[in-house]
Amino acid sequence: MLGYTTLKSIVGKDITLSEEMINAINEWQNMMNGRAGWVADPVKSLRIEGGICREFADAVLVEMETNISNKRLNKIYQAGIADLNENLQDGIGLGSLIIKPLGLNGVEFVTPDKFIPISFGDAGKPTDVGFLSVKRAGENNYYTRFERHYFTNGNLTIENKCYHSYSSEYIGRPCELYEVEEWADINPGPVIFPGMLQMDFGYYRNPIKNKIDGSKCGVSIFESAKELIEKADIQGARLDWEFESGERAIHADERALNKHMKQGKLGMPKLNKRLYRGLNIEDGKDKELLKEYSPDMRDESFNRGLERYYRDIEFNVGLAYGDLSDVQFVDKTATEVKASKGRKYNRVTMIQNKLQDCLEDFAAGLAFHNGLYTSGYEFNCNFHDSILTDEETQRQQDKEDVAAGIMQPWEYRAKWYGEDEETAKKMIGTQAEVIE
């Protein structure tokens, strides 16, 4: 990501995106790519960050139903959000995400490293934002397009600038858009769109208070667990070392080794690379020539420590116990487990609310670019939360439905006992005969 001073010079005035936020976004991105600052041999990333984002995205979208009443618009909309899950994972990990229409039927998911929040409104949505697109031509030619969206007298305004440099690390000097073939037909503007009173894209931001610089920029879902993730990665390296150092080996005296005639090296048939040679293990000809090295493994202790870090991370980011950790290591009471599910439910619900606003604004952007902004279409988005509802509550509700005749007894068995329809009906019949 370009530095604050460079971005400020491009915009021509102060911007909301601070140097602290730029550094934070770069750090989150490195963490998600397995290149956190503490990752160096022998410590490797356990990719916990990706697991956290994937778990939240799956929970948020698993039962989402969304559409636009206009058939033509809905077709574009559905195609546009087909890859929403994988891109929402990036947004959750990096703090925010923009879903932006491209022309009539294209869609672009823009992560925080590719857009510049210049200012925000009271509702926490951008009122002035710039997008960066980079094209490479040849070995050392880089072209950067800066597309800015803002309001002029309450109406949407879009303008474009282009820069050329010989390094990807610098923005370079201003140039013309037509120097890049793909941008030749873009109107540099500024172009004002009367009647378009909102941004032509959807903006998603994690429901987390920004304690990095106090701005309305989004914060990563795992920001509060960075130190714990670091400890977990280091603990994982300890566990790997325990397995590696605990591999069986043989200590051998030189008298037990055969000398290779051609290479002049000592060796021993049928022993692998973990053969260790010891000089004069025991004095005297009758002493042992070979000794086995097979230490007791302490992997269980190391593994329990790693699982503890997993549970602490789950608590910090708002996941339920067992989402990252192994359920057999979750030594928690039923009340604690239930509370953790409720914690996750609340966090997922807040993410869904933010995403719904984003998708509604994205739909409005699609309508604008397709000349349907004032067509009177309806936007619908519903999140069914049955998968997040506490199991005990859901089971009790099903029992009440059976008692009321809404649900068949065999359906209850099939759902809660994992039986197929034939087996469930058979079991219901058998139980009835016993009762009689």
N, C-alpha and C positions, 0 to 999 in steps of 0.2 A: 504494500500500500504506500502511496506517496505521502510525504510528510505534511504536517499542518501548514508550514510556511508556503510550500508549493501549491497546495490546494487553495489556500487563501489568495494567492496571487492569481490563480486561474479565475476564481469567482470575482475578485476585485473588491471584497469586503470581508469583515469578520464572519466566521462560520461557527455553527454550533458544535461541529465535530472537532473535539480538542485533541491535542497530542496524546493525552492520557488514554482517550478512547481508541485512538489509532493503534497505540501500543497494545491495548487490551485485545482488540480485534485480531491483531497479528498473533498474539499469544494463544488465543482460543483456536485460531486456525491451525497453528502449529501443533497444538494438543490434539485436535481432531485428526490431523494427518500423521500422528504418531511421532512427532518431532518436538515434543515438549523440551524445555530447557534442561531438565534432569535426565533425559534419555541419552545415555552414552554407555558404551560397552562397560560392564555386562548388563546394565539396566535396559530393558526393552519395554515399550509401551504395551500395556494389556488391552489397549483400545477401549477403556472404560467409558471414555467420553462419547464414542460412537454408540455404545450400548445404551447409555442414558438417553441420548437423543432418539434413537430408534424405538425404545420402549415408550417414550412419551408420544412420538408421532403415531405409532401403531394404536395406542390407546385413544388418542384424539380422533383418529379417522376411521376406526374399525366399523362404526355403524353410522357414519355420516351420510345423510341424504340431502343433496342440493341440486337445484335446477333453476332455470329461467323460463318463464311462461312462453316467451316467444321461441318458436321451434328453431328458426334459423340461428338466432342468437345462442340458444341453448346447445346447439350442436357444436358451435365454436367454443363455448364455455366448457362443455364436457371434455372436449379434446384438449383444451388448455390445462385442465387440472388433472389430467391422466397421470402425470408424474408428480403430483402434489406431495406424496409421502416422502420420497427421497429428498425433495427440495425443502420440505418443512423441517426435516432433520437438520439440514444446514442452518436454517433460520433459527431453530431452537438452540443450536450449538453456538451460533455467532451473535445471538441476541435479537435479530430482526431479519425481515425478508420483504422484498417488494415483488409483487406479481404484476407485471407490466405488459399490456397489449403491444404487439408489433404489427402495425398496419391493420388490415381487415380481419385476419384470422390467425396471426402469429401470437405467441406468448413467450415471455422471457421472465425467468426467475432470477432476481438480482440480489446477491448477498451483500452484506455491509462493506466488504472490501472493494465493491464496485459502484457504490453510490455515496454522495456527500450530502448529509443533512445540513442545510444552510440555516434553516429556521423551522420552528414548530409552532403550531397553533395551541390554543388552550386545551383542546381535546387530545393533544399528544400526537397528532398526525402532522406530517411535513407540510409546510406551506411554501417552502422553497427548497428544491433539491436538485442536485446535479448527478448525472450518470456518466461513467467513464467506460469507453469502449476502445480497445487497443487492437490494431492491425499491424502485423509484421510483414514487411516487404523485403525480400532478400535476406542477406545475413545481418546487416546492421541498420536497417531502416525501420523505425517504429513510428506509427501514426496513432495519435490518441484523439478521439472525438469526445468533446464535453457537451452533453445535452442537458440543458437546464429547463426545469419546469417551475414556474412561479405565477403569481397573480398580478395583473395590472387592472386596477379599479375593479377588483372582484372577479375578473375573467381570466381563465387559464391562458398562460403565455408560454410558448416554447421557442427556444433559440439554440443554435448549434455553433460550436467553434471547433477548430481542428489545430493540432500541434504535431510537429515533426521533430524527432531526435534520433541520435545514433546509439542510444542505449535505453534499455527497458527501465532503468532506474531514474531517468529524468524525463520531464514533460517536453522539454525542447522549446523551439520557437513556433509562433503562430504560422499556419499555412492555410491553404484553401481546401475545402472539402472535396473538390473535384480531383485532387491529386490522388485520392483513393477511389477506385472505380465503383466500389459498392456504395460510396457516399456521394457520388457525383450529383444525384438527383435530389438530395436533401436540401431543403430551403434553410439557409442559415438564420433567417428571421431577424429580430423576434417576430413571431406570428401570434396574433391575439385571436382567441376563439370566443366571441361574444355568446353569452348564454351558458357556457360551460363553467359552472360555479364551484367545481371541485376538481381535485387531481384526477388524472385519467389512469390511475393505477390503484392497486390495493396495497396497503402497508400493514405488515404484521410486526408486533413487538412483544417480546416475552413479558408476562405480568410480574416483573421483578423490579423493585426500586433500584435506580441507578445510584450506587454509592461510590462509583469510580470518579465521576466529575460532576454528579448532580444534575446532569442534563436529561432530556427525554429520549436519548439514544438507548437502544435496547441492550440488555445485559445477558450474557450466556447463562443457560440453565445450570451449568456446573461451576459457575464462578465461585460460589461459596464453598465448593468442595475441592478446590485446586490442591491444597496441601494434603488432603486425604488421598486424592488420586496419586499424587507423587509418592506418598508412603506406600500405597498399594503396589505401584509399579516396582518400587525398591524391594518390597516384600516378595513380589513375584520373582525377582532376580535371586533373592535368597533361597527361595524354594527350588529354583532351577539349579542353583549351585549345590544344594543338598543332594539332589539326584545325581548330579555329575560327579561330585566328590565322593559319593557313596557307592560308585560302581566298583564291582569286584575287580581286584588286580592281584598280580603275583609278584612278590619280591624274590628275586633269584640271585644266587651267588654266581660269580663268574665261572665257577667250575661246572655249573649246570647249563651254560650257554655254549652253543656250537659256533665255531668261527667260519664265516662264509669265505670260501677259498678265493673267489674272484674279487669280491668287494673288500675283503679284509675286515668286515664288521662282525660283531658278535650278535647272535640271534638264537632263537629257540623255536622249533617247529610247533605249529598249531596254536601258538599264543598270539593274541591280538595286540593292538597298539598300546593297550593299557598295561603291558608288561613293564615292570620297573626293575632295574638291575641294581642290586646292592653288592658292594664290595666287602668280602669277608664277613658275611652275616654272622657266622660263628667260627671261632678258631678251632682248628682240629679237623681231621679228615672224616670223622664219624658224625659230625654235626649235620643238621638239616640243611639241604641246599635250596629248598623252596619254602616260602611261607606265604600263606594266603592273607590278603588284605580285604576284609569284608566288614566294615563298621556298621553299627546299628543306625538305621535310618530314623531321622527326626522329622520326617515330612509331615506327620500329623500335626505337630505343634506349629510348624510354619504355616500349614494350610489353615489352621484355626485362626492364626493371626491375620492371614489374608482375608478370611471370611469376616472377621471383625471389622476390617477396613471397609469391606463391601457394605456391611450393614450401616456403618457410620455414614458412608456416602449416600446410601438410600435415604437415610433420615434427613441429611442436609439438602438434597435436591428435591425431595418430595415424592420419592418412589415408595412402593410398598415393600416390606421385607420379603425377600425371595425373588424380587425382580432381577437383581444382580447376584445376590448371594445364593448359596445352595440352601434349599429349604431344610435339609437335615441338620444344618448347623445353626438354624435360627432358633435359639433357646429363648423364646419369648412366650408370654402368657397369651391366652386367647384374646384378652382385652387389648394388649399391646399390638397384636397382629391386626385386630379389627381397626384400631386407631390408625395404624399405618395405611390401611386400605382407604380409610376416610381421608387421610392426608393426601394420598395420591388422587383420589376422586376430586377433591377440592382444587388441586393444582391443574388437573386435566380440564376441569370445567372452566377455569379461568383462561386457559390456553384456547379452548374452544370458543369462548366469547370473543377473544381478540381475533381469532381466525375468521369467525363469522363476519365481523366488521370488515376485515381485509377482503374477503371474497365478495361481499356486497359492493364494495368500492371498485373491485376489479371488474365485476359485472357491469357497473356503470361506465367504466372505461371502455369496455368492449362495445357497449351500446353507443357511446360517443363516436368511436372510430368507425362504426357501421351505420351512422346516421339514424340511430334509434334511441338516442338519449331521452327524447321527450315522447316516446311511443307508448308509454303507459304499461310497460312490461312489469311483471312481478318477479321478485327474487325470493327464493325459498331455500332455507338451510336449517336442517334439524339434526341434532346429535342424540341418538338413543343411548341411554346410559346403563342399560341392563348389564352389560359386561363389567361395569364398574360398581354396580350395586353390591352391597354386602351379601355374601352367599346365604347367610342365615336369614336375612330379611327376604331375599328372593325366594328361598325355599318355603318360608312361612306363607308368602303370598300364593305360591303354587298350591299349597295345601288348602288354603281358603278357596281357591278356584275349583279344586276338586270337590270340596264340600258343597259348593254352590252349583255344581254341575257344568261349570264353564270349561273345565279341563277333565279329560278322562283319566281314571286311575292308571291305566296302562301307559298313558302319555307321561304321567308323573314318574313312573318307574323307568321308562326309557330315558328320560332326561337326567334323573338323579342317580340311577344305578348303572347307566351305560349299556342297557339291554336293547336289543333290536325289538321291533314291533311284535314279532311272533313270540319271542321269549317273554316279553313283558305281559302280553295278554295271557299266556299260559300260567305265569306266576300269579296273576290276579285271580285266575280261575282256581288255581290250587289253594290259594289263601281263602277264597270263598267257601270251598268245600270243607276246609278245616274248621271254619267258623260255624258252618251248619252242623 
